[in-house]
Amino acid sequence: MLAKLSEKKKAIQLRSLGYSLNEIATSLKISKASASIWLRDVYLSERAKKIISKKRERARVKSAETRHA
């Protein structure tokens, strides 16, 4: 049980740094569903929101480039 608690604390810390749910799940070797449940009530700072938004935009651009290549 303590292992899960430490994973949850680490997930919260990563989320506050702007990590996406996928990045957190992969990093901690947990399911995306667990990450989502653990983090659904975590407040995101404006800084973290901007980091996540930039990552989404980069992924969108990369996807568009791949489709048109």
PDB file of N, CA, C, O and CB in Angstrom:
ATOM      1  N   MET A   1       0.823  -1.192   0.000  1.00  0.00           N
ATOM      2  CA  MET A   1       0.000   0.000   0.000  1.00  0.00           C
ATOM      3  C   MET A   1       0.869   1.258   0.000  1.00  0.00           C
ATOM      4  O   MET A   1       0.536   2.243  -0.660  1.00  0.00           O
ATOM      5  CB  MET A   1      -0.937  -0.003   1.207  1.00  0.00           C
ATOM      6  N   LEU A   2       1.981   1.227   0.739  1.00  0.00           N
ATOM      7  CA  LEU A   2       2.863   2.389   0.778  1.00  0.00           C
ATOM      8  C   LEU A   2       3.487   2.662  -0.579  1.00  0.00           C
ATOM      9  O   LEU A   2       3.738   3.814  -0.933  1.00  0.00           O
ATOM     10  CB  LEU A   2       3.953   2.189   1.816  1.00  0.00           C
ATOM     11  N   ALA A   3       3.736   1.597  -1.343  1.00  0.00           N
ATOM     12  CA  ALA A   3       4.301   1.785  -2.675  1.00  0.00           C
ATOM     13  C   ALA A   3       3.339   2.583  -3.546  1.00  0.00           C
ATOM     14  O   ALA A   3       3.758   3.486  -4.270  1.00  0.00           O
ATOM     15  CB  ALA A   3       4.618   0.428  -3.328  1.00  0.00           C
ATOM     16  N   LYS A   4       2.057   2.254  -3.479  1.00  0.00           N
ATOM     17  CA  LYS A   4       1.054   2.980  -4.264  1.00  0.00           C
ATOM     18  C   LYS A   4       0.966   4.437  -3.816  1.00  0.00           C
ATOM     19  O   LYS A   4       0.800   5.334  -4.643  1.00  0.00           O
ATOM     20  CB  LYS A   4      -0.325   2.302  -4.138  1.00  0.00           C
ATOM     21  N   LEU A   5       1.076   4.668  -2.522  1.00  0.00           N
ATOM     22  CA  LEU A   5       1.027   6.035  -2.015  1.00  0.00           C
ATOM     23  C   LEU A   5       2.212   6.848  -2.519  1.00  0.00           C
ATOM     24  O   LEU A   5       2.059   8.013  -2.886  1.00  0.00           O
ATOM     25  CB  LEU A   5       1.002   6.036  -0.488  1.00  0.00           C
ATOM     26  N   SER A   6       3.397   6.230  -2.538  1.00  0.00           N
ATOM     27  CA  SER A   6       4.570   6.961  -3.035  1.00  0.00           C
ATOM     28  C   SER A   6       4.458   7.193  -4.542  1.00  0.00           C
ATOM     29  O   SER A   6       4.891   8.229  -5.046  1.00  0.00           O
ATOM     30  CB  SER A   6       5.871   6.188  -2.709  1.00  0.00           C
ATOM     31  N   GLU A   7       3.874   6.225  -5.265  1.00  0.00           N
ATOM     32  CA  GLU A   7       3.652   6.419  -6.707  1.00  0.00           C
ATOM     33  C   GLU A   7       2.670   7.561  -6.939  1.00  0.00           C
ATOM     34  O   GLU A   7       2.862   8.378  -7.840  1.00  0.00           O
ATOM     35  CB  GLU A   7       3.123   5.117  -7.364  1.00  0.00           C
ATOM     36  N   LYS A   8       1.627   7.616  -6.132  1.00  0.00           N
ATOM     37  CA  LYS A   8       0.628   8.681  -6.285  1.00  0.00           C
ATOM     38  C   LYS A   8       1.256  10.041  -6.004  1.00  0.00           C
ATOM     39  O   LYS A   8       0.997  11.001  -6.731  1.00  0.00           O
ATOM     40  CB  LYS A   8      -0.574   8.443  -5.342  1.00  0.00           C
ATOM     41  N   LYS A   9       2.072  10.137  -4.969  1.00  0.00           N
ATOM     42  CA  LYS A   9       2.752  11.398  -4.661  1.00  0.00           C
ATOM     43  C   LYS A   9       3.662  11.814  -5.807  1.00  0.00           C
ATOM     44  O   LYS A   9       3.719  12.990  -6.167  1.00  0.00           O
ATOM     45  CB  LYS A   9       3.563  11.271  -3.362  1.00  0.00           C
ATOM     46  N   LYS A  10       4.373  10.849  -6.378  1.00  0.00           N
ATOM     47  CA  LYS A  10       5.263  11.141  -7.508  1.00  0.00           C
ATOM     48  C   LYS A  10       4.440  11.585  -8.715  1.00  0.00           C
ATOM     49  O   LYS A  10       4.841  12.497  -9.438  1.00  0.00           O
ATOM     50  CB  LYS A  10       6.127   9.898  -7.869  1.00  0.00           C
ATOM     51  N   ALA A  11       3.295  10.948  -8.935  1.00  0.00           N
ATOM     52  CA  ALA A  11       2.420  11.323 -10.051  1.00  0.00           C
ATOM     53  C   ALA A  11       1.940  12.760  -9.893  1.00  0.00           C
ATOM     54  O   ALA A  11       1.911  13.517 -10.863  1.00  0.00           O
ATOM     55  CB  ALA A  11       1.215  10.367 -10.143  1.00  0.00           C
ATOM     56  N   ILE A  12       1.569  13.131  -8.691  1.00  0.00           N
ATOM     57  CA  ILE A  12       1.118  14.503  -8.430  1.00  0.00           C
ATOM     58  C   ILE A  12       2.251  15.485  -8.687  1.00  0.00           C
ATOM     59  O   ILE A  12       2.041  16.547  -9.273  1.00  0.00           O
ATOM     60  CB  ILE A  12       0.603  14.647  -6.980  1.00  0.00           C
ATOM     61  N   GLN A  13       3.442  15.132  -8.250  1.00  0.00           N
ATOM     62  CA  GLN A  13       4.607  15.992  -8.470  1.00  0.00           C
ATOM     63  C   GLN A  13       4.877  16.164  -9.974  1.00  0.00           C
ATOM     64  O   GLN A  13       5.107  17.280 -10.441  1.00  0.00           O
ATOM     65  CB  GLN A  13       5.854  15.400  -7.763  1.00  0.00           C
ATOM     66  N   LEU A  14       4.849  15.069 -10.718  1.00  0.00           N
ATOM     67  CA  LEU A  14       5.095  15.143 -12.161  1.00  0.00           C
ATOM     68  C   LEU A  14       4.026  15.973 -12.862  1.00  0.00           C
ATOM     69  O   LEU A  14       4.330  16.762 -13.757  1.00  0.00           O
ATOM     70  CB  LEU A  14       5.146  13.738 -12.765  1.00  0.00           C
ATOM     71  N   ARG A  15       2.788  15.791 -12.456  1.00  0.00           N
ATOM     72  CA  ARG A  15       1.687  16.545 -13.066  1.00  0.00           C
ATOM     73  C   ARG A  15       1.862  18.038 -12.839  1.00  0.00           C
ATOM     74  O   ARG A  15       1.611  18.844 -13.735  1.00  0.00           O
ATOM     75  CB  ARG A  15       0.336  16.083 -12.500  1.00  0.00           C
ATOM     76  N   SER A  16       2.294  18.401 -11.641  1.00  0.00           N
ATOM     77  CA  SER A  16       2.494  19.824 -11.345  1.00  0.00           C
ATOM     78  C   SER A  16       3.645  20.410 -12.147  1.00  0.00           C
ATOM     79  O   SER A  16       3.744  21.628 -12.297  1.00  0.00           O
ATOM     80  CB  SER A  16       2.752  20.023  -9.857  1.00  0.00           C
ATOM     81  N   LEU A  17       4.516  19.548 -12.664  1.00  0.00           N
ATOM     82  CA  LEU A  17       5.623  19.990 -13.518  1.00  0.00           C
ATOM     83  C   LEU A  17       5.227  20.037 -14.997  1.00  0.00           C
ATOM     84  O   LEU A  17       6.028  20.422 -15.850  1.00  0.00           O
ATOM     85  CB  LEU A  17       6.823  19.065 -13.335  1.00  0.00           C
ATOM     86  N   GLY A  18       3.990  19.643 -15.288  1.00  0.00           N
ATOM     87  CA  GLY A  18       3.501  19.721 -16.658  1.00  0.00           C
ATOM     88  C   GLY A  18       3.580  18.431 -17.441  1.00  0.00           C
ATOM     89  O   GLY A  18       3.472  18.449 -18.667  1.00  0.00           O
ATOM     90  N   TYR A  19       3.765  17.315 -16.765  1.00  0.00           N
ATOM     91  CA  TYR A  19       3.788  16.034 -17.462  1.00  0.00           C
ATOM     92  C   TYR A  19       2.366  15.639 -17.830  1.00  0.00           C
ATOM     93  O   TYR A  19       1.422  15.918 -17.091  1.00  0.00           O
ATOM     94  CB  TYR A  19       4.456  14.938 -16.592  1.00  0.00           C
ATOM     95  N   SER A  20       2.224  14.991 -18.971  1.00  0.00           N
ATOM     96  CA  SER A  20       0.912  14.510 -19.406  1.00  0.00           C
ATOM     97  C   SER A  20       0.580  13.212 -18.679  1.00  0.00           C
ATOM     98  O   SER A  20       1.449  12.588 -18.070  1.00  0.00           O
ATOM     99  CB  SER A  20       0.879  14.300 -20.947  1.00  0.00           C
ATOM    100  N   LEU A  21      -0.691  12.813 -18.750  1.00  0.00           N
ATOM    101  CA  LEU A  21      -1.099  11.550 -18.132  1.00  0.00           C
ATOM    102  C   LEU A  21      -0.329  10.381 -18.744  1.00  0.00           C
ATOM    103  O   LEU A  21       0.097   9.474 -18.028  1.00  0.00           O
ATOM    104  CB  LEU A  21      -2.618  11.333 -18.296  1.00  0.00           C
ATOM    105  N   ASN A  22      -0.153  10.401 -20.056  1.00  0.00           N
ATOM    106  CA  ASN A  22       0.595   9.325 -20.708  1.00  0.00           C
ATOM    107  C   ASN A  22       2.032   9.275 -20.223  1.00  0.00           C
ATOM    108  O   ASN A  22       2.556   8.195 -19.948  1.00  0.00           O
ATOM    109  CB  ASN A  22       0.566   9.498 -22.220  1.00  0.00           C
ATOM    110  N   GLU A  23       2.677  10.431 -20.114  1.00  0.00           N
ATOM    111  CA  GLU A  23       4.062  10.474 -19.645  1.00  0.00           C
ATOM    112  C   GLU A  23       4.167   9.956 -18.218  1.00  0.00           C
ATOM    113  O   GLU A  23       5.099   9.221 -17.890  1.00  0.00           O
ATOM    114  CB  GLU A  23       4.614  11.902 -19.729  1.00  0.00           C
ATOM    115  N   ILE A  24       3.226  10.330 -17.377  1.00  0.00           N
ATOM    116  CA  ILE A  24       3.234   9.885 -15.982  1.00  0.00           C
ATOM    117  C   ILE A  24       3.012   8.383 -15.905  1.00  0.00           C
ATOM    118  O   ILE A  24       3.728   7.681 -15.191  1.00  0.00           O
ATOM    119  CB  ILE A  24       2.157  10.626 -15.165  1.00  0.00           C
ATOM    120  N   ALA A  25       2.032   7.894 -16.631  1.00  0.00           N
ATOM    121  CA  ALA A  25       1.733   6.456 -16.619  1.00  0.00           C
ATOM    122  C   ALA A  25       2.942   5.648 -17.088  1.00  0.00           C
ATOM    123  O   ALA A  25       3.285   4.629 -16.488  1.00  0.00           O
ATOM    124  CB  ALA A  25       0.513   6.151 -17.513  1.00  0.00           C
ATOM    125  N   THR A  26       3.577   6.103 -18.150  1.00  0.00           N
ATOM    126  CA  THR A  26       4.745   5.399 -18.675  1.00  0.00           C
ATOM    127  C   THR A  26       5.904   5.452 -17.684  1.00  0.00           C
ATOM    128  O   THR A  26       6.551   4.439 -17.419  1.00  0.00           O
ATOM    129  CB  THR A  26       5.172   6.000 -20.020  1.00  0.00           C
ATOM    130  N   SER A  27       6.157   6.623 -17.148  1.00  0.00           N
ATOM    131  CA  SER A  27       7.271   6.821 -16.225  1.00  0.00           C
ATOM    132  C   SER A  27       7.131   5.980 -14.961  1.00  0.00           C
ATOM    133  O   SER A  27       8.111   5.410 -14.480  1.00  0.00           O
ATOM    134  CB  SER A  27       7.380   8.284 -15.855  1.00  0.00           C
ATOM    135  N   LEU A  28       5.922   5.903 -14.425  1.00  0.00           N
ATOM    136  CA  LEU A  28       5.696   5.182 -13.173  1.00  0.00           C
ATOM    137  C   LEU A  28       5.248   3.736 -13.379  1.00  0.00           C
ATOM    138  O   LEU A  28       5.041   2.994 -12.419  1.00  0.00           O
ATOM    139  CB  LEU A  28       4.669   5.908 -12.353  1.00  0.00           C
ATOM    140  N   LYS A  29       5.103   3.350 -14.650  1.00  0.00           N
ATOM    141  CA  LYS A  29       4.654   1.995 -14.996  1.00  0.00           C
ATOM    142  C   LYS A  29       3.313   1.667 -14.337  1.00  0.00           C
ATOM    143  O   LYS A  29       3.135   0.620 -13.715  1.00  0.00           O
ATOM    144  CB  LYS A  29       5.711   0.961 -14.574  1.00  0.00           C
ATOM    145  N   ILE A  30       2.381   2.603 -14.501  1.00  0.00           N
ATOM    146  CA  ILE A  30       1.012   2.426 -14.022  1.00  0.00           C
ATOM    147  C   ILE A  30       0.083   2.607 -15.210  1.00  0.00           C
ATOM    148  O   ILE A  30       0.501   3.088 -16.263  1.00  0.00           O
ATOM    149  CB  ILE A  30       0.664   3.436 -12.868  1.00  0.00           C
ATOM    150  N   SER A  31      -1.166   2.224 -15.045  1.00  0.00           N
ATOM    151  CA  SER A  31      -2.109   2.404 -16.151  1.00  0.00           C
ATOM    152  C   SER A  31      -2.490   3.879 -16.265  1.00  0.00           C
ATOM    153  O   SER A  31      -2.424   4.634 -15.295  1.00  0.00           O
ATOM    154  CB  SER A  31      -3.376   1.524 -15.947  1.00  0.00           C
ATOM    155  N   LYS A  32      -2.886   4.261 -17.458  1.00  0.00           N
ATOM    156  CA  LYS A  32      -3.351   5.635 -17.664  1.00  0.00           C
ATOM    157  C   LYS A  32      -4.617   5.884 -16.848  1.00  0.00           C
ATOM    158  O   LYS A  32      -4.846   6.999 -16.378  1.00  0.00           O
ATOM    159  CB  LYS A  32      -3.614   5.907 -19.168  1.00  0.00           C
ATOM    160  N   ALA A  33      -5.431   4.859 -16.682  1.00  0.00           N
ATOM    161  CA  ALA A  33      -6.652   4.991 -15.882  1.00  0.00           C
ATOM    162  C   ALA A  33      -6.312   5.317 -14.428  1.00  0.00           C
ATOM    163  O   ALA A  33      -6.955   6.173 -13.820  1.00  0.00           O
ATOM    164  CB  ALA A  33      -7.488   3.697 -15.955  1.00  0.00           C
ATOM    165  N   SER A  34      -5.308   4.642 -13.868  1.00  0.00           N
ATOM    166  CA  SER A  34      -4.892   4.946 -12.491  1.00  0.00           C
ATOM    167  C   SER A  34      -4.389   6.376 -12.395  1.00  0.00           C
ATOM    168  O   SER A  34      -4.749   7.105 -11.471  1.00  0.00           O
ATOM    169  CB  SER A  34      -3.797   3.965 -12.018  1.00  0.00           C
ATOM    170  N   ALA A  35      -3.561   6.778 -13.346  1.00  0.00           N
ATOM    171  CA  ALA A  35      -3.042   8.148 -13.341  1.00  0.00           C
ATOM    172  C   ALA A  35      -4.194   9.144 -13.408  1.00  0.00           C
ATOM    173  O   ALA A  35      -4.194  10.145 -12.691  1.00  0.00           O
ATOM    174  CB  ALA A  35      -2.068   8.370 -14.524  1.00  0.00           C
ATOM    175  N   SER A  36      -5.159   8.877 -14.252  1.00  0.00           N
ATOM    176  CA  SER A  36      -6.300   9.772 -14.409  1.00  0.00           C
ATOM    177  C   SER A  36      -7.091   9.899 -13.106  1.00  0.00           C
ATOM    178  O   SER A  36      -7.464  11.001 -12.701  1.00  0.00           O
ATOM    179  CB  SER A  36      -7.212   9.272 -15.531  1.00  0.00           C
ATOM    180  N   ILE A  37      -7.342   8.769 -12.459  1.00  0.00           N
ATOM    181  CA  ILE A  37      -8.097   8.784 -11.198  1.00  0.00           C
ATOM    182  C   ILE A  37      -7.314   9.525 -10.115  1.00  0.00           C
ATOM    183  O   ILE A  37      -7.879  10.348  -9.394  1.00  0.00           O
ATOM    184  CB  ILE A  37      -8.414   7.338 -10.734  1.00  0.00           C
ATOM    185  N   TRP A  38      -6.032   9.240 -10.000  1.00  0.00           N
ATOM    186  CA  TRP A  38      -5.215   9.873  -8.974  1.00  0.00           C
ATOM    187  C   TRP A  38      -5.128  11.384  -9.170  1.00  0.00           C
ATOM    188  O   TRP A  38      -5.041  12.139  -8.201  1.00  0.00           O
ATOM    189  CB  TRP A  38      -3.823   9.270  -8.973  1.00  0.00           C
ATOM    190  N   LEU A  39      -5.152  11.812 -10.415  1.00  0.00           N
ATOM    191  CA  LEU A  39      -4.847  13.214 -10.723  1.00  0.00           C
ATOM    192  C   LEU A  39      -6.061  14.058 -11.086  1.00  0.00           C
ATOM    193  O   LEU A  39      -5.911  15.241 -11.391  1.00  0.00           O
ATOM    194  CB  LEU A  39      -3.872  13.272 -11.843  1.00  0.00           C
ATOM    195  N   ARG A  40      -7.242  13.489 -11.062  1.00  0.00           N
ATOM    196  CA  ARG A  40      -8.410  14.235 -11.527  1.00  0.00           C
ATOM    197  C   ARG A  40      -8.717  15.472 -10.695  1.00  0.00           C
ATOM    198  O   ARG A  40      -9.304  16.422 -11.212  1.00  0.00           O
ATOM    199  CB  ARG A  40      -9.605  13.341 -11.533  1.00  0.00           C
ATOM    200  N   ASP A  41      -8.342  15.486  -9.437  1.00  0.00           N
ATOM    201  CA  ASP A  41      -8.611  16.646  -8.583  1.00  0.00           C
ATOM    202  C   ASP A  41      -7.374  17.519  -8.349  1.00  0.00           C
ATOM    203  O   ASP A  41      -7.402  18.435  -7.528  1.00  0.00           O
ATOM    204  CB  ASP A  41      -9.156  16.180  -7.250  1.00  0.00           C
ATOM    205  N   VAL A  42      -6.296  17.231  -9.072  1.00  0.00           N
ATOM    206  CA  VAL A  42      -5.059  17.999  -8.902  1.00  0.00           C
ATOM    207  C   VAL A  42      -5.173  19.303  -9.677  1.00  0.00           C
ATOM    208  O   VAL A  42      -5.478  19.310 -10.870  1.00  0.00           O
ATOM    209  CB  VAL A  42      -3.819  17.183  -9.377  1.00  0.00           C
ATOM    210  N   TYR A  43      -4.923  20.400  -8.984  1.00  0.00           N
ATOM    211  CA  TYR A  43      -4.949  21.715  -9.613  1.00  0.00           C
ATOM    212  C   TYR A  43      -3.707  21.881 -10.492  1.00  0.00           C
ATOM    213  O   TYR A  43      -2.588  21.594 -10.064  1.00  0.00           O
ATOM    214  CB  TYR A  43      -5.023  22.840  -8.540  1.00  0.00           C
ATOM    215  N   LEU A  44      -3.917  22.343 -11.715  1.00  0.00           N
ATOM    216  CA  LEU A  44      -2.799  22.628 -12.607  1.00  0.00           C
ATOM    217  C   LEU A  44      -2.522  24.124 -12.608  1.00  0.00           C
ATOM    218  O   LEU A  44      -3.420  24.932 -12.845  1.00  0.00           O
ATOM    219  CB  LEU A  44      -3.091  22.125 -14.043  1.00  0.00           C
ATOM    220  N   SER A  45      -1.292  24.477 -12.345  1.00  0.00           N
ATOM    221  CA  SER A  45      -0.909  25.880 -12.393  1.00  0.00           C
ATOM    222  C   SER A  45      -0.952  26.349 -13.842  1.00  0.00           C
ATOM    223  O   SER A  45      -0.983  25.532 -14.763  1.00  0.00           O
ATOM    224  CB  SER A  45       0.504  26.100 -11.777  1.00  0.00           C
ATOM    225  N   GLU A  46      -0.954  27.631 -14.039  1.00  0.00           N
ATOM    226  CA  GLU A  46      -0.927  28.177 -15.398  1.00  0.00           C
ATOM    227  C   GLU A  46       0.332  27.710 -16.129  1.00  0.00           C
ATOM    228  O   GLU A  46       0.293  27.422 -17.326  1.00  0.00           O
ATOM    229  CB  GLU A  46      -0.991  29.724 -15.367  1.00  0.00           C
ATOM    230  N   ARG A  47       1.438  27.639 -15.404  1.00  0.00           N
ATOM    231  CA  ARG A  47       2.702  27.183 -16.002  1.00  0.00           C
ATOM    232  C   ARG A  47       2.564  25.743 -16.508  1.00  0.00           C
ATOM    233  O   ARG A  47       2.956  25.438 -17.634  1.00  0.00           O
ATOM    234  CB  ARG A  47       3.861  27.282 -14.973  1.00  0.00           C
ATOM    235  N   ALA A  48       2.006  24.861 -15.673  1.00  0.00           N
ATOM    236  CA  ALA A  48       1.826  23.466 -16.068  1.00  0.00           C
ATOM    237  C   ALA A  48       0.867  23.356 -17.246  1.00  0.00           C
ATOM    238  O   ALA A  48       1.088  22.554 -18.154  1.00  0.00           O
ATOM    239  CB  ALA A  48       1.310  22.635 -14.886  1.00  0.00           C
ATOM    240  N   LYS A  49      -0.206  24.160 -17.238  1.00  0.00           N
ATOM    241  CA  LYS A  49      -1.154  24.156 -18.358  1.00  0.00           C
ATOM    242  C   LYS A  49      -0.471  24.569 -19.653  1.00  0.00           C
ATOM    243  O   LYS A  49      -0.741  23.992 -20.707  1.00  0.00           O
ATOM    244  CB  LYS A  49      -2.334  25.090 -18.067  1.00  0.00           C
ATOM    245  N   LYS A  50       0.411  25.560 -19.586  1.00  0.00           N
ATOM    246  CA  LYS A  50       1.130  26.017 -20.784  1.00  0.00           C
ATOM    247  C   LYS A  50       2.070  24.943 -21.301  1.00  0.00           C
ATOM    248  O   LYS A  50       2.168  24.732 -22.510  1.00  0.00           O
ATOM    249  CB  LYS A  50       1.918  27.296 -20.484  1.00  0.00           C
ATOM    250  N   ILE A  51       2.764  24.262 -20.395  1.00  0.00           N
ATOM    251  CA  ILE A  51       3.683  23.193 -20.798  1.00  0.00           C
ATOM    252  C   ILE A  51       2.907  22.089 -21.508  1.00  0.00           C
ATOM    253  O   ILE A  51       3.320  21.626 -22.571  1.00  0.00           O
ATOM    254  CB  ILE A  51       4.441  22.620 -19.568  1.00  0.00           C
ATOM    255  N   ILE A  52       1.798  21.672 -20.933  1.00  0.00           N
ATOM    256  CA  ILE A  52       0.983  20.608 -21.527  1.00  0.00           C
ATOM    257  C   ILE A  52       0.421  21.060 -22.870  1.00  0.00           C
ATOM    258  O   ILE A  52       0.392  20.284 -23.825  1.00  0.00           O
ATOM    259  CB  ILE A  52      -0.165  20.201 -20.575  1.00  0.00           C
ATOM    260  N   SER A  53      -0.019  22.291 -22.944  1.00  0.00           N
ATOM    261  CA  SER A  53      -0.561  22.828 -24.191  1.00  0.00           C
ATOM    262  C   SER A  53       0.499  22.848 -25.293  1.00  0.00           C
ATOM    263  O   SER A  53       0.209  22.513 -26.441  1.00  0.00           O
ATOM    264  CB  SER A  53      -1.114  24.240 -23.966  1.00  0.00           C
ATOM    265  N   LYS A  54       1.714  23.238 -24.947  1.00  0.00           N
ATOM    266  CA  LYS A  54       2.808  23.248 -25.930  1.00  0.00           C
ATOM    267  C   LYS A  54       3.119  21.843 -26.424  1.00  0.00           C
ATOM    268  O   LYS A  54       3.375  21.641 -27.611  1.00  0.00           O
ATOM    269  CB  LYS A  54       4.068  23.877 -25.324  1.00  0.00           C
ATOM    270  N   LYS A  55       3.098  20.866 -25.509  1.00  0.00           N
ATOM    271  CA  LYS A  55       3.342  19.479 -25.906  1.00  0.00           C
ATOM    272  C   LYS A  55       2.267  18.999 -26.869  1.00  0.00           C
ATOM    273  O   LYS A  55       2.567  18.329 -27.857  1.00  0.00           O
ATOM    274  CB  LYS A  55       3.395  18.566 -24.675  1.00  0.00           C
ATOM    275  N   ARG A  56       1.020  19.339 -26.583  1.00  0.00           N
ATOM    276  CA  ARG A  56      -0.086  18.947 -27.474  1.00  0.00           C
ATOM    277  C   ARG A  56       0.097  19.562 -28.866  1.00  0.00           C
ATOM    278  O   ARG A  56      -0.091  18.895 -29.883  1.00  0.00           O
ATOM    279  CB  ARG A  56      -1.451  19.384 -26.872  1.00  0.00           C
ATOM    280  N   GLU A  57       0.464  20.834 -28.887  1.00  0.00           N
ATOM    281  CA  GLU A  57       0.645  21.516 -30.169  1.00  0.00           C
ATOM    282  C   GLU A  57       1.786  20.883 -30.966  1.00  0.00           C
ATOM    283  O   GLU A  57       1.661  20.679 -32.174  1.00  0.00           O
ATOM    284  CB  GLU A  57       0.919  23.013 -29.945  1.00  0.00           C
ATOM    285  N   ARG A  58       2.900  20.571 -30.292  1.00  0.00           N
ATOM    286  CA  ARG A  58       4.019  19.918 -30.986  1.00  0.00           C
ATOM    287  C   ARG A  58       3.590  18.565 -31.545  1.00  0.00           C
ATOM    288  O   ARG A  58       3.965  18.209 -32.662  1.00  0.00           O
ATOM    289  CB  ARG A  58       5.220  19.740 -30.033  1.00  0.00           C
ATOM    290  N   ALA A  59       2.810  17.814 -30.779  1.00  0.00           N
ATOM    291  CA  ALA A  59       2.337  16.507 -31.239  1.00  0.00           C
ATOM    292  C   ALA A  59       1.399  16.666 -32.433  1.00  0.00           C
ATOM    293  O   ALA A  59       1.457  15.882 -33.380  1.00  0.00           O
ATOM    294  CB  ALA A  59       1.624  15.757 -30.096  1.00  0.00           C
ATOM    295  N   ARG A  60       0.527  17.690 -32.388  1.00  0.00           N
ATOM    296  CA  ARG A  60      -0.395  17.928 -33.486  1.00  0.00           C
ATOM    297  C   ARG A  60       0.361  18.265 -34.757  1.00  0.00           C
ATOM    298  O   ARG A  60       0.032  17.758 -35.828  1.00  0.00           O
ATOM    299  CB  ARG A  60      -1.369  19.047 -33.138  1.00  0.00           C
ATOM    300  N   VAL A  61       1.371  19.117 -34.649  1.00  0.00           N
ATOM    301  CA  VAL A  61       2.175  19.523 -35.806  1.00  0.00           C
ATOM    302  C   VAL A  61       2.936  18.306 -36.354  1.00  0.00           C
ATOM    303  O   VAL A  61       2.976  18.086 -37.565  1.00  0.00           O
ATOM    304  CB  VAL A  61       3.170  20.668 -35.418  1.00  0.00           C
ATOM    305  N   LYS A  62       3.533  17.528 -35.463  1.00  0.00           N
ATOM    306  CA  LYS A  62       4.272  16.341 -35.901  1.00  0.00           C
ATOM    307  C   LYS A  62       3.352  15.358 -36.620  1.00  0.00           C
ATOM    308  O   LYS A  62       3.731  14.771 -37.633  1.00  0.00           O
ATOM    309  CB  LYS A  62       4.943  15.655 -34.703  1.00  0.00           C
ATOM    310  N   SER A  63       2.151  15.184 -36.094  1.00  0.00           N
ATOM    311  CA  SER A  63       1.180  14.290 -36.722  1.00  0.00           C
ATOM    312  C   SER A  63       0.810  14.783 -38.114  1.00  0.00           C
ATOM    313  O   SER A  63       0.741  13.997 -39.059  1.00  0.00           O
ATOM    314  CB  SER A  63      -0.077  14.169 -35.854  1.00  0.00           C
ATOM    315  N   ALA A  64       0.574  16.074 -38.237  1.00  0.00           N
ATOM    316  CA  ALA A  64       0.202  16.653 -39.534  1.00  0.00           C
ATOM    317  C   ALA A  64       1.340  16.485 -40.534  1.00  0.00           C
ATOM    318  O   ALA A  64       1.098  16.179 -41.702  1.00  0.00           O
ATOM    319  CB  ALA A  64      -0.160  18.150 -39.383  1.00  0.00           C
ATOM    320  N   GLU A  65       2.570  16.680 -40.087  1.00  0.00           N
ATOM    321  CA  GLU A  65       3.729  16.517 -40.968  1.00  0.00           C
ATOM    322  C   GLU A  65       3.879  15.084 -41.416  1.00  0.00           C
ATOM    323  O   GLU A  65       4.220  14.826 -42.570  1.00  0.00           O
ATOM    324  CB  GLU A  65       4.999  16.974 -40.272  1.00  0.00           C
ATOM    325  N   THR A  66       3.631  14.153 -40.525  1.00  0.00           N
ATOM    326  CA  THR A  66       3.742  12.737 -40.840  1.00  0.00           C
ATOM    327  C   THR A  66       2.689  12.307 -41.863  1.00  0.00           C
ATOM    328  O   THR A  66       2.976  11.528 -42.772  1.00  0.00           O
ATOM    329  CB  THR A  66       3.609  11.905 -39.569  1.00  0.00           C
ATOM    330  N   ARG A  67       1.489  12.815 -41.707  1.00  0.00           N
ATOM    331  CA  ARG A  67       0.404  12.455 -42.631  1.00  0.00           C
ATOM    332  C   ARG A  67       0.638  13.017 -44.027  1.00  0.00           C
ATOM    333  O   ARG A  67       0.237  12.411 -45.021  1.00  0.00           O
ATOM    334  CB  ARG A  67      -0.935  12.955 -42.096  1.00  0.00           C
ATOM    335  N   HIS A  68       1.285  14.173 -44.101  1.00  0.00           N
ATOM    336  CA  HIS A  68       1.487  14.826 -45.398  1.00  0.00           C
ATOM    337  C   HIS A  68       2.829  14.502 -46.020  1.00  0.00           C
ATOM    338  O   HIS A  68       3.144  14.998 -47.102  1.00  0.00           O
ATOM    339  CB  HIS A  68       1.356  16.313 -45.250  1.00  0.00           C
ATOM    340  N   ALA A  69       3.617  13.690 -45.366  1.00  0.00           N
ATOM    341  CA  ALA A  69       4.949  13.370 -45.893  1.00  0.00           C
ATOM    342  C   ALA A  69       4.888  12.305 -46.957  1.00  0.00           C
ATOM    343  O   ALA A  69       5.921  11.919 -47.505  1.00  0.00           O
ATOM    344  CB  ALA A  69       5.868  12.919 -44.779  1.00  0.00           C
TER     345      ALA A  69
END
